[in-house]
Amino acid sequence: MIHKAMGAFDAGAPNDDWAVTAMPNAAVQSADSDSASSSVTHLELVRLVERVNRRYADLLRVELTRLGIDDVSCAQVMLLFTIGDDELTVRDLLERGHYLGSNASYNLKQLVEGGYVDRSASQRDRRSARLRLSEKGQQLCRSLGVVDETYHRLIARDEDEIRDLETTYRTLRRLELIWTSTLRYGEP
């Protein structure tokens, strides 16, 4: 069901992207063989990460629709997952998720009004708000977590694929740290 729905979001994509949604196993094998024979540039990697992010947002939209939830956006779901089991200040949330301030404020307001996030004034500083997921927000995260586990099992089917996923995570994390350091301190 998900793969059919994904095709609708991808009507204008290049042929290689269409193959990923239409035939995931063939596309993964093709992508693996392509990457073995060429060097990847930073720009290609950034473009791929952006496409992966869009595809994940598409999946979230499909799952939210399947769950009958129409009052939460994909960006708001990511805020919910960033809060998780913690109680955070707005500042902590912004730093953890690297969100833009005005967008995060708008999305938080929507989540509070929708009953997904409880917001309370801090005991020490009334100007500072504390955020935590309400029961409704926790339930949504649990429901989407089950779906996420299903997709995880599709991509991490054996030890080699688990190692590949871990290597991918470490590589992306290293790029994030290098680029953050460059922005803060100048040359890498």
Secondary structure, DSSP 8 states (H G I E B T S, - for coil): -HHHHHHHHTTTS-HHHHHHHH-HHHHHHHHHHHHHHS---HHHHHHHHHHHHHHHHHHHHHHHHHTT--S--HHHHHHHHHHTTS-EEHHHHHHHHT--HHHHHHHHHHHHHTTSEEEEE-SS-TTSEEEEE-HHHHHHHHHHHHHHHHHHHHH--SHHHHHHHHHHHHHHHHHHHHHHHHHHHS--
